[in-house]
Amino acid sequence: MDISVVVPLYNEVESLPELTSWISSVMDENGYSYEIILVDDGSKDGSWEMILKLRESNPYIRGIKFRRNYGKSAALNTGFEAVKGEVVITMDADLQDSPDEIPALYRRITEDKYDLISGWKAKRYDPITKTIPTKLFNAATRKMSGIDNLHDFNCGLKAYRKTVVKNIEVYGEMHRYIPVIAKWAGFNKIGEQVVEHRARKYGTTKFGMSRFVNGFLDLLSIFFVGKFGKRPMHFFGAMGSVSFFAGLVMTIWLISDKLYDISHHIKYSRDVTEQPLFYIALVAIILGSQLFLTGFVAELVARSASERNRYQIEETI
């Protein structure tokens, strides 16, 4: 199979007939073998009934229905597990992504040999309250991930090589950072393509302002897990050691200073325990010890985890 199109959706009943018809038209025009996987994330507006109806007239449509709303990441991850196509295209169900982009995305994967192509909606139809925070998050993600050639990490329109989606896991709200997850998994050939952003035709957006807070926390989480997930002691142990030895140096300095004053019969104005530096040193030693023990416990957990030796293997002979 050439292409699998994965469409996560939540209460998008009005757009589904037009979207699936449009996708099928593009596929037929280009002679692609394909499937359309519609993942219903707990819709309550009759979206599943519409999927069943569309399936009757289009055998290339497949449907997955969640019992309740789990979120876009869960829908994408479930769709990735089900795909059969050599190239996987993801797009939103609200008709803001154009299926006409599929042939160009497909060629970038098959001919240019990219692992992942992320869409960039250079011209957007979103309010400024959405575009400015999005630009800030994208800038922060570029800085932290090292993927400096992407302008929009969260664009729903993306193309993947099949091996990519079969070797990554998307959970929580990590769909915003799939290129970062792919990079940590060893897929480094990541590109970008300017795509059309269409104004929403039906319904309203399903994402509120809380996504910006969650997005920042997810970025920190994915950075930590990707960099230190299999070696947490390198993170906690390093910080703990620095803090502990800084406190130890301050303590030695305070004690040495007092012993010097005593040996030279110099009158000192305050005891060691009355000096602010003493308490700073004490806090640093305690914090350093706790961080080191946290790293030690995390290391034991990582070594005992069922996936402790799960690594990305590109090829075997």
C-alpha positions as CSV (number, residue, x, y, z in Angstrom):
1,M,0.0,0.0,0.0
2,D,1.3,3.4,-0.9
3,I,-0.3,5.8,1.6
4,S,-2.1,5.6,4.9
5,V,-4.0,8.8,5.8
6,V,-4.6,9.1,9.6
7,V,-7.2,11.6,10.6
8,P,-7.9,12.1,14.4
9,L,-11.2,13.8,15.0
10,Y,-13.5,15.0,17.7
11,N,-17.0,16.3,16.9
12,E,-16.3,16.9,13.2
13,V,-19.4,15.3,11.6
14,E,-20.1,18.1,9.1
15,S,-16.6,18.0,7.6
16,L,-16.1,14.2,7.2
17,P,-18.0,13.7,3.9
18,E,-16.2,16.5,2.1
19,L,-12.8,15.5,3.6
20,T,-13.0,11.8,2.7
21,S,-14.3,12.6,-0.8
22,W,-11.5,15.1,-1.3
23,I,-8.8,12.6,-0.1
24,S,-10.1,9.8,-2.3
25,S,-10.3,12.1,-5.3
26,V,-6.6,13.1,-4.9
27,M,-5.6,9.4,-4.5
28,D,-7.5,8.3,-7.5
29,E,-6.0,11.1,-9.7
30,N,-2.5,10.0,-8.8
31,G,-3.1,6.3,-8.9
32,Y,-2.1,5.7,-5.2
33,S,-3.2,2.6,-3.3
34,Y,-4.4,4.0,0.0
35,E,-6.4,3.8,3.2
36,I,-8.1,6.5,5.3
37,I,-8.0,5.8,9.0
38,L,-10.5,7.9,10.9
39,V,-9.9,7.9,14.6
40,D,-13.0,9.1,16.5
41,D,-11.7,10.5,19.8
42,G,-15.0,10.1,21.7
43,S,-17.2,12.3,19.6
44,K,-20.7,13.0,20.7
45,D,-22.1,14.7,17.6
46,G,-22.7,11.6,15.4
47,S,-19.3,11.5,13.9
48,W,-19.0,7.7,14.3
49,E,-22.4,7.1,12.6
50,M,-21.1,9.3,9.8
51,I,-18.0,7.2,9.5
52,L,-20.0,4.0,9.3
53,K,-22.1,5.6,6.6
54,L,-19.1,6.7,4.6
55,R,-17.6,3.3,4.9
56,E,-20.5,1.8,3.0
57,S,-19.7,3.8,-0.1
58,N,-15.9,3.9,0.3
59,P,-14.2,0.6,1.2
60,Y,-10.9,2.5,1.7
61,I,-12.2,4.1,4.8
62,R,-11.3,2.5,8.2
63,G,-12.6,3.7,11.5
64,I,-11.4,3.5,15.1
65,K,-13.7,4.7,17.9
66,F,-12.6,5.6,21.4
67,R,-15.1,5.0,24.2
68,R,-14.3,8.5,25.6
69,N,-12.1,11.5,24.7
70,Y,-8.5,10.7,25.2
71,G,-6.9,13.5,23.2
72,K,-5.2,13.9,19.9
73,S,-1.9,12.2,20.9
74,A,-3.8,9.0,21.8
75,A,-5.7,9.1,18.5
76,L,-2.5,9.5,16.5
77,N,-0.7,6.8,18.3
78,T,-3.6,4.3,17.8
79,G,-3.8,5.3,14.2
80,F,0.0,4.7,13.8
81,E,-0.4,1.2,15.2
82,A,-3.0,0.4,12.5
83,V,-1.4,1.9,9.4
84,K,-0.3,-0.4,6.5
85,G,0.9,2.2,4.0
86,E,4.6,2.8,3.3
87,V,4.0,6.6,3.7
88,V,1.8,7.9,6.4
89,I,0.1,11.2,6.1
90,T,-1.6,12.9,9.1
91,M,-4.1,15.7,8.8
92,D,-6.8,17.4,10.9
93,A,-10.4,16.7,10.2
94,D,-11.6,20.4,10.2
95,L,-10.7,21.0,6.5
96,Q,-8.0,23.5,7.4
97,D,-5.5,21.0,5.9
98,S,-5.7,20.5,2.2
99,P,-5.5,16.9,0.8
100,D,-4.1,18.5,-2.4
101,E,-0.7,18.6,-0.6
102,I,-0.5,14.8,-0.3
103,P,1.3,14.1,-3.7
104,A,4.1,16.6,-2.9
105,L,4.5,15.2,0.6
106,Y,4.6,11.7,-0.7
107,R,7.3,12.5,-3.2
108,R,9.4,14.2,-0.5
109,I,9.4,10.9,1.5
110,T,9.8,8.4,-1.4
111,E,12.1,10.4,-3.8
112,D,14.0,12.7,-1.5
113,K,14.3,10.0,1.2
114,Y,13.1,12.1,4.1
115,D,12.0,10.3,7.3
116,L,9.5,13.1,8.2
117,I,8.2,16.1,6.5
118,S,6.3,18.7,8.6
119,G,4.0,21.2,7.1
120,W,4.5,24.9,7.6
121,K,1.4,27.1,7.3
122,A,3.3,30.3,6.5
123,K,0.1,32.2,6.0
124,R,-2.4,31.5,8.8
125,Y,-6.0,32.4,9.5
126,D,-5.7,32.3,13.2
127,P,-6.1,35.2,15.7
128,I,-3.0,36.9,17.0
129,T,-3.7,35.4,20.5
130,K,-2.9,32.1,19.0
131,T,-0.2,32.9,16.5
132,I,2.2,34.8,18.9
133,P,2.3,32.1,21.6
134,T,2.7,29.5,18.8
135,K,5.7,31.3,17.5
136,L,7.3,31.5,21.0
137,F,6.8,27.8,21.5
138,N,8.2,26.9,18.1
139,A,11.3,29.1,18.8
140,A,11.8,27.4,22.2
141,T,11.4,24.0,20.7
142,R,13.9,24.7,18.0
143,K,16.4,25.9,20.6
144,M,16.0,22.9,22.9
145,S,15.7,20.2,20.3
146,G,18.3,21.3,17.8
147,I,15.8,21.0,14.9
148,D,16.4,24.4,13.6
149,N,14.9,24.0,10.1
150,L,11.2,23.7,11.2
151,H,9.0,26.7,11.7
152,D,5.9,24.9,12.9
153,F,6.3,21.7,15.0
154,N,2.5,21.5,15.7
155,C,1.2,21.5,12.1
156,G,-1.3,18.7,11.8
157,L,-0.3,18.0,8.2
158,K,2.8,15.8,8.2
159,A,4.2,12.9,6.2
160,Y,6.2,10.0,7.6
161,R,8.1,7.0,6.5
162,K,6.3,4.0,7.9
163,T,9.3,2.9,10.0
164,V,9.1,6.2,11.8
165,V,5.5,5.8,13.1
166,K,6.1,2.2,14.0
167,N,9.1,3.1,16.2
168,I,7.8,6.1,18.2
169,E,5.2,6.5,20.9
170,V,3.0,9.5,21.2
171,Y,1.2,10.0,24.5
172,G,-0.1,12.8,26.8
173,E,-0.1,15.8,24.6
174,M,3.1,15.0,22.8
175,H,1.6,15.3,19.3
176,R,3.0,18.9,19.3
177,Y,6.5,17.5,19.4
178,I,6.5,14.5,17.1
179,P,9.5,15.7,15.1
180,V,11.4,15.9,18.4
181,I,10.3,12.4,19.4
182,A,11.4,11.1,16.0
183,K,14.8,12.7,16.3
184,W,15.3,11.2,19.7
185,A,14.4,7.8,18.2
186,G,17.2,8.3,15.6
187,F,15.3,9.6,12.6
188,N,17.4,12.7,11.7
189,K,16.3,13.5,8.2
190,I,13.5,15.8,9.0
191,G,12.3,18.4,6.5
192,E,9.6,21.1,6.0
193,Q,7.2,22.0,3.3
194,V,5.1,25.1,3.0
195,V,1.4,24.1,2.9
196,E,-1.9,25.9,2.6
197,H,-3.8,26.9,5.7
198,R,-7.5,27.1,5.0
199,A,-10.1,28.9,7.2
200,R,-12.2,26.6,9.3
201,K,-15.4,25.8,7.5
202,Y,-17.4,24.0,10.2
203,G,-17.6,24.0,13.9
204,T,-15.1,25.6,16.3
205,T,-11.6,24.8,17.6
206,K,-11.4,22.1,20.3
207,F,-8.2,23.6,21.9
208,G,-8.3,26.3,24.6
209,M,-5.6,28.4,26.2
210,S,-4.6,25.6,28.5
211,R,-2.8,24.0,25.6
212,F,0.0,26.6,25.9
213,V,0.8,25.7,29.5
214,N,0.5,22.0,28.7
215,G,2.7,22.5,25.7
216,F,5.5,24.1,27.7
217,L,5.4,21.3,30.3
218,D,5.4,18.6,27.6
219,L,8.4,20.3,26.0
220,L,10.4,20.1,29.2
221,S,9.2,16.5,29.7
222,I,10.1,15.3,26.3
223,F,13.5,17.0,26.5
224,F,14.3,15.3,29.8
225,V,13.0,11.9,28.8
226,G,14.7,12.0,25.5
227,K,18.1,13.0,26.8
228,F,18.2,11.3,30.2
229,G,15.4,8.7,30.1
230,K,17.9,5.8,30.1
231,R,20.5,7.5,32.3
232,P,18.8,9.6,34.9
233,M,21.8,9.5,37.2
234,H,23.7,11.7,34.7
235,F,21.1,14.5,35.3
236,F,20.3,14.2,39.0
237,G,23.7,12.9,40.0
238,A,25.5,15.8,38.3
239,M,23.3,18.5,39.9
240,G,23.5,16.7,43.3
241,S,27.3,16.5,43.2
242,V,27.7,20.1,42.3
243,S,25.3,21.2,45.1
244,F,26.9,18.9,47.7
245,F,30.5,19.9,47.0
246,A,29.5,23.6,46.9
247,G,28.0,23.2,50.3
248,L,31.0,21.3,51.5
249,V,33.4,23.9,50.3
250,M,31.4,26.6,52.1
251,T,31.4,24.6,55.3
252,I,35.1,24.0,55.2
253,W,35.7,27.6,54.6
254,L,33.6,28.6,57.7
255,I,35.3,26.1,59.9
256,S,38.8,27.0,58.7
257,D,38.1,30.7,59.1
258,K,37.0,30.1,62.7
259,L,40.0,27.8,63.5
260,Y,42.3,30.5,62.1
261,D,40.8,33.1,64.3
262,I,41.1,30.9,67.3
263,S,44.8,29.9,66.6
264,H,45.8,33.6,66.2
265,H,43.7,34.8,69.1
266,I,41.5,36.9,66.9
267,K,38.2,37.9,68.4
268,Y,35.4,36.7,66.2
269,S,32.1,38.5,66.2
270,R,29.7,35.6,65.5
271,D,29.6,31.9,65.8
272,V,29.6,29.7,62.7
273,T,25.9,28.8,63.2
274,E,25.0,32.5,63.3
275,Q,26.3,33.2,59.9
276,P,24.0,33.1,56.8
277,L,26.6,31.3,54.8
278,F,26.3,28.4,57.2
279,Y,22.6,27.8,56.4
280,I,23.3,28.2,52.7
281,A,25.9,25.5,53.0
282,L,23.6,23.3,55.0
283,V,20.8,23.6,52.4
284,A,23.3,22.9,49.6
285,I,24.6,19.7,51.2
286,I,21.1,18.4,52.0
287,L,19.8,19.3,48.5
288,G,22.8,17.7,46.9
289,S,22.3,14.5,48.9
290,Q,18.6,14.3,48.0
291,L,19.3,14.9,44.3
292,F,22.0,12.2,44.3
293,L,19.6,9.7,46.0
294,T,16.9,10.7,43.5
295,G,19.2,9.9,40.6
296,F,20.2,6.6,42.3
297,V,16.5,5.6,42.7
298,A,15.7,6.7,39.2
299,E,18.6,4.6,37.9
300,L,17.2,1.5,39.7
301,V,13.8,2.2,38.2
302,A,15.2,2.6,34.7
303,R,17.2,-0.6,35.0
304,S,14.1,-2.5,36.2
305,A,11.7,-1.1,33.5
306,S,10.3,-3.5,31.0
307,E,11.6,-1.3,28.1
308,R,15.1,-0.6,29.6
309,N,16.7,-2.3,26.6
310,R,14.3,-1.1,23.9
311,Y,16.5,0.5,21.3
312,Q,15.8,1.6,17.7
313,I,17.4,-0.9,15.3
314,E,17.4,0.3,11.7
315,E,18.4,-3.0,10.1
316,T,19.4,-6.6,10.8
317,I,21.0,-9.2,8.5
